[in-house]
Amino acid sequence: MRKWNHAMEHGMKNRVDWTDERLSSSVYEDMVAVLISRLHPEAQRIDGAGGDGGKDVQLPLPTGLEIFELKSFTGRVGKSQRDQIKRSLKRAATHNPVVWYLVVPIDHNDAELKWFDGLTSPYSFDCYWRGKTWLDGKMAKHPDLPRYYLEGSKDEIFRLLKEINSEQAGLTQGVPDLVERVRVLKDRLNDLDPHYSFGFSVTPDGAVNVTVAPRYPGAENDRPITIGGSFHFPETVVGRAVAQALEDTFNYGTSSVIPAEYIQRLDIDAPVGLGSNFEGGELRLEAVVNTPPEDLRVVFRIQDERGLIAAQMPFMATESTVGQRGGMLKLSDLNSIVSIQARIDAQEHRINLHYEHRDPPGSLPGKLLPAAIFFREMKPGRHLVMLVNGKEIGPPIAISESGTEKYAQHAALLKLIDDVQRSSGVYFPMPSTLTSDEVEALQEAHAYLTREEFSGEWTTLRIETTPEGLTRFQEQFREGEVRDMWFTEPLVVELGGDSYFLGIARKNLATARIVEVAEAAGETSPPAIILRPGSDSTVTVTMLSTEEQGVELPPAAS
């Protein structure tokens, strides 16, 4: 029984007096709108200054639009109030909702319920009356809302923030005790502020860092943080960079750090009504980073002088920020080789791009190839175009400088190795370096693998054999020149100390003759013959298929 009584007392203590003279219609709408936003993170507050179209808060869901109409009526719902509700419902119906809620601090009686049912029955969507009991129950679970809007908790939180700031002044009891004191203050702040949540950290030297994060999407609109004051930026490279970073923070929502020596005075109108002047200490403005929608499609396209597409790459949006003039969009290609930071100026319809290209070690050549081809086509005189969901964003950007020659060589090498790997089915990471001999070996392997039949010329061939084999060769070449001699050998390339078997090559020599015979010189030097071309130095090479490689082949001569 004592637990039940305690709960009842606690509920009574947090119950809102909906007839409180401090609870004007605007305060009621603000408080209940924040409540709905806390209950439903997807909720969107509608500014009714220019007419809200019959919706104070809307909830766009995959199942359809839900609308909350907030009315601060108390007492009973008379003719005037009923007329207002009727007009609001009629306007809301024009938005084709699936659900409409009337949120009013009145529990309906039988007559009001009958009237409400008659009012809403002609509409195809569901309509619900959320009254005083519903509001009391939700407010009891969110006591910070009435504390802030009715009980003046903003004054207490102002004191608490001041106290956290003053905690840094002395460390008479050490950092561990400071951590505990600030933790208590932080917990109290989180109990009081309905719009923001607070975190903190304490460095070994006793510096207290307080972080502020919105409790729900749109909190920064319901209770914005504004910063003003005076700064002095010297005409130096660093000074100009810091000034630009601060300007970008406000214009595009990016992070910036202002050193203390550049701050003359700082006025902050912070969460929960905090307003004060601060002197000393650096100012850190952290970006509010958003996750772009999954269905956002971004493409960069290079167009030549005739407007034809020379290259195109799709990108994923990974982060975005928003400021007064526009926003910043961070992008990565699908292979995470190219990263782009696009600063979009919505007022002037301009885009500023900063990109980085990096080949991650251990990547397959085929993964690196699209980016190399894209940058190969970035030639002076061409234009770069950004498309979002199929529409061009901003004017085309003229390409003035490029590393076309470097990327052309890089793309050619990647294409060479990628073709070798696709044709042989043998994959290996892109080597960090390649010698000229290794490149030549890859080019030869590419010729064998990518052509049905490859013809070239040969000069010298050494064949090691057995004493019996040597006798057969001498008998075969007794007339001097032999035509259509063929043999098989493995196709192997050596790259950076690693050997890669790419298949078996069948080589057919148009003519051959023996120019030297080397007798066996012990076990370490078997007998061998040295061959050179006869009247025709042509060699034809074909690669054996996987099935052919497993078949026993006839002797390496015909």
SULBEL-V218113 format. One record per pair of residues at least 24 apart in sequence whose C-alpha atoms are under 10 Angstrom apart, sorted by the first residue. I is the first residue (numbers start at 1). J is the second residue. Records with the same first field share a line. If there is no record, write none. Layout:
I = J ; J
This chain:
10 = 140
11 = 136 ; 137 ; 139 ; 140 ; 141 ; 143
12 = 136 ; 140
13 = 140 ; 143
14 = 136 ; 137 ; 139 ; 140 ; 141 ; 142 ; 143 ; 144 ; 146 ; 147
15 = 135 ; 136 ; 137 ; 138 ; 139 ; 140 ; 143 ; 146
16 = 105 ; 132 ; 135 ; 136 ; 139 ; 140 ; 143 ; 145 ; 146 ; 147 ; 150
17 = 105 ; 136 ; 146 ; 150
18 = 72 ; 73 ; 74 ; 75 ; 104 ; 105 ; 106 ; 132 ; 135 ; 136
19 = 72 ; 73 ; 74 ; 75 ; 105
20 = 150
21 = 150
22 = 149 ; 150 ; 151
23 = 72 ; 146 ; 149 ; 150
24 = 72
25 = 70 ; 71 ; 72 ; 73
26 = 71 ; 72
27 = 72 ; 149 ; 150
28 = 70 ; 71 ; 72 ; 73 ; 104 ; 105 ; 146 ; 149 ; 150
29 = 56 ; 57 ; 69 ; 70 ; 71 ; 72 ; 103
30 = 56 ; 70 ; 145 ; 149 ; 222
31 = 139 ; 145 ; 146 ; 148 ; 149 ; 150 ; 194
32 = 56 ; 57 ; 70 ; 71 ; 72 ; 103 ; 104 ; 135 ; 138 ; 139 ; 145 ; 146
33 = 57 ; 58 ; 68 ; 69 ; 70 ; 222
34 = 145 ; 194 ; 195 ; 215 ; 216 ; 218 ; 219 ; 222
35 = 135 ; 138 ; 139 ; 142 ; 145 ; 194 ; 195
36 = 68 ; 138
37 = 195 ; 215 ; 216 ; 217 ; 218 ; 219
38 = 142 ; 194 ; 195 ; 215 ; 216 ; 217 ; 219
39 = 138 ; 142 ; 216
40 = 216 ; 217
41 = 215 ; 216 ; 217 ; 218
42 = 216 ; 217 ; 218
43 = 67 ; 68 ; 216 ; 217 ; 218
44 = 217 ; 218
45 = 217 ; 218 ; 219 ; 221 ; 222
52 = 88 ; 91 ; 92
53 = 87 ; 88 ; 89 ; 90 ; 91 ; 92 ; 93 ; 94 ; 95
54 = 85 ; 86 ; 87 ; 88 ; 89 ; 90 ; 91 ; 92 ; 93 ; 94 ; 95
55 = 88 ; 89 ; 91 ; 92 ; 93 ; 95 ; 100 ; 101 ; 102
56 = 88 ; 92
57 = 101
58 = 97 ; 100
59 = 97 ; 99
60 = 97 ; 98
61 = 98
63 = 97 ; 98
64 = 96 ; 97 ; 98 ; 99
65 = 95 ; 96 ; 97 ; 98 ; 99 ; 100
66 = 92 ; 95 ; 96 ; 97 ; 98 ; 99 ; 100 ; 101 ; 125 ; 126 ; 127
67 = 92 ; 93 ; 95 ; 96 ; 97 ; 98 ; 99 ; 100 ; 101 ; 102 ; 127
68 = 92 ; 99 ; 100 ; 101 ; 102 ; 103 ; 128 ; 130
69 = 100 ; 101 ; 102 ; 103 ; 104 ; 129 ; 130
70 = 101 ; 102 ; 103 ; 104 ; 105 ; 130
71 = 102 ; 103 ; 104 ; 105 ; 106
72 = 103 ; 104 ; 105 ; 106
73 = 103 ; 104 ; 105 ; 106
74 = 104 ; 105 ; 106 ; 107 ; 132
75 = 105 ; 106 ; 107
76 = 105 ; 106 ; 107 ; 108 ; 109 ; 112
77 = 104 ; 106 ; 107 ; 108 ; 109 ; 111 ; 112
78 = 112
82 = 112 ; 115 ; 116 ; 119
85 = 116 ; 119
86 = 116 ; 119 ; 120
89 = 119 ; 120 ; 123 ; 127
90 = 120 ; 123
93 = 123 ; 124 ; 125
96 = 124 ; 125
97 = 124 ; 125 ; 126 ; 127
98 = 124 ; 125 ; 126 ; 127
99 = 124 ; 125 ; 126 ; 127 ; 128
100 = 125 ; 126 ; 127 ; 128 ; 129
101 = 126 ; 127 ; 128 ; 129 ; 130
102 = 127 ; 128 ; 129 ; 130 ; 131
103 = 128 ; 129 ; 130 ; 131 ; 132 ; 134 ; 135
104 = 129 ; 130 ; 131 ; 132 ; 133 ; 134 ; 135
105 = 130 ; 131 ; 132 ; 133 ; 134 ; 135 ; 136
106 = 130 ; 131 ; 132 ; 133 ; 134 ; 135
107 = 131 ; 132 ; 133 ; 134 ; 135
108 = 132
142 = 191 ; 192 ; 194
143 = 191 ; 192 ; 193 ; 194
144 = 189 ; 190 ; 191 ; 192 ; 193 ; 194 ; 195
145 = 191 ; 192 ; 193 ; 194 ; 195
146 = 192 ; 194
147 = 191 ; 192 ; 193 ; 194
148 = 192 ; 193 ; 194 ; 195 ; 272 ; 273
149 = 194 ; 272
152 = 192 ; 272 ; 273
153 = 189 ; 191 ; 192 ; 193 ; 272 ; 273
154 = 189 ; 192 ; 193 ; 271 ; 272 ; 273 ; 274
155 = 272 ; 273 ; 274
156 = 188 ; 189 ; 192 ; 272 ; 274
157 = 185 ; 186 ; 188 ; 189 ; 190 ; 191 ; 192 ; 193 ; 271 ; 272 ; 273 ; 274
158 = 189 ; 270 ; 271 ; 272 ; 273 ; 274 ; 275 ; 276
159 = 274
160 = 185 ; 186 ; 188 ; 189
161 = 185 ; 186 ; 189 ; 210 ; 274
162 = 274 ; 276
164 = 200 ; 208 ; 209 ; 210
165 = 207 ; 208 ; 209 ; 210
166 = 208
167 = 206 ; 207 ; 208
168 = 202 ; 205 ; 206 ; 207 ; 208 ; 209
169 = 206 ; 207
170 = 206
171 = 205 ; 206
174 = 204 ; 205 ; 206
175 = 202 ; 203 ; 204 ; 205 ; 206 ; 207
176 = 202 ; 204 ; 206
178 = 202 ; 206 ; 207 ; 208
179 = 203 ; 206 ; 208
182 = 208 ; 210
186 = 210
189 = 272
190 = 215
192 = 272
193 = 271 ; 272 ; 273
194 = 219 ; 223 ; 271 ; 272
195 = 219 ; 220 ; 221 ; 222 ; 223 ; 224 ; 271 ; 272
196 = 220 ; 223 ; 271 ; 272
197 = 271
211 = 286
212 = 270 ; 271 ; 286
213 = 271 ; 288
214 = 271 ; 288
219 = 271
220 = 271
223 = 269 ; 270 ; 271 ; 272 ; 273
224 = 269 ; 270 ; 271 ; 272 ; 273
225 = 268 ; 269 ; 270 ; 271 ; 272 ; 273 ; 274 ; 275
226 = 267 ; 268 ; 269 ; 270 ; 271 ; 275
227 = 266 ; 267 ; 268 ; 269 ; 270 ; 275
228 = 265 ; 266 ; 267 ; 268 ; 269 ; 277
229 = 263 ; 264 ; 265 ; 266 ; 267 ; 268 ; 277 ; 278
230 = 262 ; 263 ; 264 ; 265 ; 266 ; 267
231 = 258 ; 260 ; 261 ; 262 ; 263 ; 264 ; 265 ; 266
232 = 261 ; 262 ; 263 ; 264 ; 265
233 = 258 ; 259 ; 261 ; 262 ; 263
234 = 262
245 = 285
246 = 284 ; 285
248 = 323 ; 324 ; 325 ; 326 ; 327 ; 328 ; 343
249 = 285 ; 286 ; 287 ; 321 ; 322 ; 323 ; 324 ; 327
250 = 285 ; 287 ; 322 ; 323 ; 324 ; 325 ; 326 ; 327
251 = 322 ; 323 ; 324 ; 325 ; 326 ; 327 ; 328 ; 343 ; 344 ; 345
252 = 287 ; 320 ; 321 ; 322 ; 323 ; 324 ; 325 ; 326 ; 327 ; 328 ; 329 ; 343 ; 344 ; 345 ; 346
253 = 285 ; 286 ; 287 ; 288 ; 289 ; 320 ; 321 ; 322 ; 323 ; 324 ; 325 ; 326 ; 327 ; 328
254 = 285 ; 286 ; 287 ; 288 ; 289 ; 320 ; 321 ; 322 ; 323 ; 327 ; 328 ; 343
255 = 284 ; 285 ; 286 ; 287 ; 288 ; 289 ; 321
256 = 283 ; 284 ; 285 ; 286 ; 287
257 = 282 ; 283 ; 284 ; 285 ; 286
258 = 282 ; 283 ; 284 ; 285
259 = 283 ; 284
287 = 320 ; 321 ; 322 ; 323
288 = 319 ; 320 ; 321 ; 322 ; 323
289 = 318 ; 319 ; 320 ; 321 ; 322 ; 328 ; 329
290 = 318 ; 319 ; 320 ; 321 ; 322 ; 329
291 = 317 ; 318 ; 319 ; 320 ; 321 ; 329
292 = 316 ; 317 ; 318 ; 319 ; 320 ; 321 ; 329 ; 330
293 = 317 ; 318 ; 319
294 = 318
295 = 389
296 = 388 ; 389 ; 390
297 = 387 ; 388 ; 389 ; 390 ; 391
298 = 331 ; 332 ; 333 ; 386 ; 387 ; 388 ; 389 ; 390 ; 391 ; 392 ; 393
299 = 333 ; 385 ; 386 ; 387 ; 388 ; 389 ; 390 ; 391 ; 392
300 = 333 ; 374 ; 384 ; 385 ; 386 ; 387 ; 388 ; 392
301 = 374 ; 378 ; 383 ; 384 ; 385 ; 386 ; 387 ; 392 ; 396
302 = 374 ; 375 ; 377 ; 378 ; 379 ; 382 ; 383 ; 384 ; 385 ; 386 ; 396 ; 397 ; 398 ; 399
303 = 377 ; 378 ; 379 ; 381 ; 382 ; 383 ; 384 ; 385 ; 396 ; 398 ; 399
304 = 377 ; 378 ; 379 ; 380 ; 381 ; 382 ; 383 ; 384
305 = 380 ; 381 ; 382 ; 383
306 = 382
307 = 382 ; 383
308 = 382
309 = 377 ; 382 ; 383 ; 384
310 = 373 ; 374 ; 376 ; 377 ; 378 ; 379 ; 382 ; 383
311 = 370 ; 371 ; 373 ; 374 ; 375 ; 376 ; 377 ; 378 ; 384
312 = 370 ; 371 ; 373 ; 374 ; 377 ; 384 ; 385 ; 386
313 = 370 ; 371 ; 373 ; 374
314 = 387
315 = 339 ; 340 ; 388
316 = 340
317 = 341
325 = 349
326 = 350 ; 351
327 = 351
328 = 352 ; 353
329 = 353
330 = 354 ; 355
331 = 355
332 = 356
333 = 370 ; 371
334 = 367 ; 370
335 = 363 ; 367 ; 368 ; 369 ; 370 ; 371
336 = 360 ; 367 ; 368 ; 371
337 = 363 ; 367 ; 368 ; 369 ; 370 ; 371 ; 372
338 = 368 ; 371 ; 372
342 = 386
344 = 393 ; 394
345 = 394
346 = 393 ; 394
348 = 394
349 = 393 ; 394 ; 395
350 = 393 ; 394 ; 395 ; 396 ; 397
351 = 385 ; 386 ; 393 ; 394 ; 395 ; 396 ; 397
352 = 394 ; 397
353 = 397
359 = 430 ; 432
360 = 430
361 = 429 ; 430 ; 431 ; 432
362 = 428 ; 429 ; 430 ; 431 ; 432
363 = 428 ; 429 ; 430 ; 431
364 = 414 ; 417 ; 418 ; 421 ; 427 ; 428 ; 429 ; 430 ; 431
365 = 411 ; 413 ; 414 ; 415 ; 416 ; 417 ; 418 ; 419 ; 421 ; 427 ; 428 ; 429 ; 430 ; 431
366 = 414 ; 415 ; 416 ; 417 ; 418 ; 419 ; 421 ; 422 ; 427 ; 429 ; 430
367 = 414 ; 418 ; 429 ; 430
368 = 410 ; 411 ; 414 ; 415 ; 418 ; 430
369 = 410 ; 411 ; 412 ; 413 ; 414 ; 415 ; 418
370 = 411 ; 414 ; 415
371 = 407 ; 411
372 = 404 ; 406 ; 407 ; 408 ; 409 ; 410 ; 411 ; 412 ; 414 ; 415
373 = 404 ; 407 ; 408 ; 409 ; 410 ; 411 ; 412 ; 414 ; 415
374 = 404 ; 407 ; 408 ; 411
375 = 402 ; 403 ; 404 ; 405 ; 406 ; 407 ; 408 ; 411
376 = 402 ; 403 ; 404 ; 405 ; 406 ; 407 ; 408 ; 409 ; 410 ; 411 ; 412
377 = 402 ; 403 ; 404 ; 405 ; 407 ; 408
378 = 402 ; 403 ; 404 ; 407
379 = 403 ; 404 ; 405
380 = 404
413 = 439 ; 442 ; 443
416 = 442 ; 443 ; 445 ; 446 ; 447
417 = 442 ; 443 ; 445 ; 446
418 = 446
419 = 445 ; 446 ; 449 ; 450
420 = 444 ; 445 ; 446 ; 447 ; 448 ; 449 ; 450 ; 502
421 = 446 ; 449 ; 502
422 = 449 ; 450
423 = 448 ; 449 ; 450 ; 451 ; 502 ; 503
424 = 449 ; 450 ; 501 ; 502 ; 503 ; 543 ; 545 ; 546
425 = 502 ; 503
426 = 500 ; 501 ; 502 ; 503
427 = 500 ; 502
428 = 498 ; 500
430 = 495
431 = 495 ; 496
432 = 496
433 = 495 ; 496
434 = 495 ; 496
435 = 495 ; 496
437 = 494 ; 495
438 = 493 ; 494 ; 495 ; 496
439 = 493 ; 495
440 = 493
441 = 491 ; 492 ; 493 ; 494 ; 495
442 = 492 ; 493 ; 494 ; 495
444 = 491 ; 493
445 = 491 ; 492 ; 493 ; 502 ; 503 ; 505
447 = 541 ; 542
448 = 491 ; 503 ; 505 ; 506 ; 540 ; 541 ; 542 ; 543
449 = 491 ; 502 ; 503 ; 505 ; 541 ; 542 ; 543 ; 544
450 = 542 ; 543
451 = 541 ; 542 ; 543
452 = 541 ; 542 ; 543
453 = 540 ; 541 ; 542 ; 543
454 = 507 ; 539 ; 540 ; 541 ; 542 ; 543
455 = 507 ; 508 ; 509 ; 538 ; 539 ; 540 ; 541 ; 542
456 = 509 ; 537 ; 538 ; 539 ; 540 ; 541
457 = 509 ; 510 ; 533 ; 536 ; 537 ; 538 ; 539 ; 540
458 = 509 ; 510 ; 512 ; 532 ; 533 ; 536 ; 537 ; 538 ; 539 ; 540
459 = 512 ; 531 ; 532 ; 533 ; 534 ; 537 ; 538 ; 539
460 = 512 ; 515 ; 530 ; 531 ; 532 ; 533 ; 537
461 = 512 ; 514 ; 529 ; 530 ; 531 ; 532 ; 533
462 = 514 ; 516 ; 517 ; 518 ; 528 ; 529 ; 530 ; 531 ; 532
463 = 517 ; 527 ; 528 ; 529 ; 530 ; 531
464 = 518 ; 520 ; 525 ; 526 ; 527 ; 528 ; 529 ; 530
465 = 520 ; 526 ; 527 ; 528 ; 529
466 = 519 ; 520 ; 526 ; 527 ; 528
467 = 519 ; 520 ; 526 ; 527 ; 528
468 = 527
469 = 527 ; 528
470 = 517 ; 518 ; 519 ; 520 ; 526 ; 527 ; 528 ; 529
473 = 514 ; 528 ; 529 ; 557
474 = 514 ; 517 ; 529
476 = 557 ; 558
477 = 512 ; 513 ; 514
478 = 513 ; 514
479 = 513
480 = 512 ; 513 ; 514 ; 515 ; 534
481 = 511 ; 512 ; 513 ; 514 ; 532 ; 533 ; 534 ; 535
482 = 509 ; 510 ; 511 ; 512 ; 513 ; 514 ; 533 ; 534 ; 535 ; 557 ; 558
483 = 508 ; 509 ; 510 ; 511 ; 512 ; 513 ; 533 ; 534 ; 535 ; 536 ; 557 ; 558
484 = 508 ; 509 ; 510 ; 511 ; 512 ; 538 ; 539 ; 540 ; 557 ; 558
485 = 509 ; 510 ; 511 ; 512 ; 539 ; 556 ; 557 ; 558
486 = 510 ; 511 ; 539 ; 540 ; 541 ; 555 ; 556 ; 557 ; 558
487 = 541 ; 553 ; 554 ; 555 ; 556 ; 557 ; 558
488 = 541 ; 542 ; 543 ; 544 ; 549 ; 553 ; 555 ; 556
489 = 543 ; 556
490 = 543
491 = 543
502 = 543
503 = 543 ; 544 ; 545 ; 546 ; 549
504 = 542 ; 543 ; 544 ; 545 ; 546 ; 548 ; 549
505 = 541 ; 542 ; 543 ; 544 ; 545 ; 549
506 = 540 ; 541 ; 542 ; 543 ; 544 ; 556
507 = 539 ; 540 ; 541 ; 542 ; 543 ; 556
508 = 538 ; 539 ; 540 ; 541 ; 542 ; 556 ; 557 ; 558
509 = 533 ; 534 ; 536 ; 537 ; 538 ; 539 ; 540 ; 541 ; 557
510 = 534 ; 535 ; 536 ; 537 ; 538 ; 539 ; 540
511 = 535 ; 536 ; 537 ; 538 ; 539
512 = 536 ; 537 ; 538
